[in-house]
Amino acid sequence: MDTKTTDVVLNEVKNIFAAHLEKQSSRKTPERFAILEEIYSRADHFDAESLYIHMKNQNYAVSRATVYNTLDLLLSCDLVVKHHFGKNLSQYEKSYGYKQHDHIICADCKKVVEFCDPRIQQIQSMMGELLNFKITHHSLNLYGICGNCQKKRELEQESDGAERKVKKKKTSS
């Protein structure tokens, strides 16, 4: 996304968030808007604790509670999405102005990769028609082992095999 588009999106999400805070009779604090800006400047998935630490390292005066409460507010107005990728840790990502996408997650290192395949949209539309559903959204998470972790496993197996050969040689001598 170019800078102009990023600025437009950021202004739109600020306006949406301000309206939501007014509707909820919540205060429009600079800390809440700093958290919103930080989230919309990121290109990755993040957990609340890493966001809090990053904000503290950038010298923002935010508390852990403010980060968690702001994330809840952003969830309630659909400006962020919360994911559970098979761990006990919730991860978030910005959602306004971004296309539907899906995720593939490494079961070893927990790396998350986004992908978009138009065939999934076609299946979604077809199933909605076939089963008489108006599909509003979907979530698809695929789990596997990434290339780096596959190599790591292969090296560990080779190392284990070499160790067994050495042990076998010693015991047979």
C-alpha positions, 0 to 999 in steps of 0.5 A, a space after each residue: 500500500 502506498 503512503 497516500 493510501 496508507 494515510 487515507 486508510 489511517 484517517 478513515 480508521 481514526 474517524 471510525 474509531 472516534 465515532 465508535 468511542 463516542 457511541 460507547 461513551 468512551 474517552 478519546 485518549 491520545 494513548 488509544 489513538 497511538 495504539 491504533 496508529 501503531 497497529 495500522 503501521 504494522 504489516 504483521 500479526 502480533 500479540 497484545 504483549 508484543 504490542 505493549 512492549 513495542 509501544 513502551 520501547 517507542 516511549 509511548 506512555 501506555 499501560 498494559 491494561 490500556 493496550 488490552 482494553 483498546 484491542 477489545 474496543 478495536 475488535 468491537 468496531 471491526 478495525 482488528 481481527 483476533 486469531 487463535 492459531 493453535 496456541 494459547 496466544 491470541 494474535 491480532 491483525 488490522 482488518 479495515 481496507 484489507 482483502 479477505 485472506 487465509 493463513 498457513 501456520 507452521 506447527 513447529 516455529 508458529 510462523 504465519 503466512 497469508 495467502 489469497 486464492 480466488 478458488 476459495 471465494 468461488 467455493 464459498 459462493 458455490 456452497 452458499 448457493 448450494 446450501 441456501 446460505 448468505 456467506 458473510 465471512 470465512 476463516 481458513 487456517 492450514 497447518 504444516 511444517 515450513 521449509 526451514 523447519 523441514 530442513 531443521 528436522 532433516 538435519 536433526 534426523 541425520 545427526 541422530 542417525 550418525 549418533 546411533 551408528 557411533 553408539 552401535 560401533 562402540 557397543 559391538 567393539 
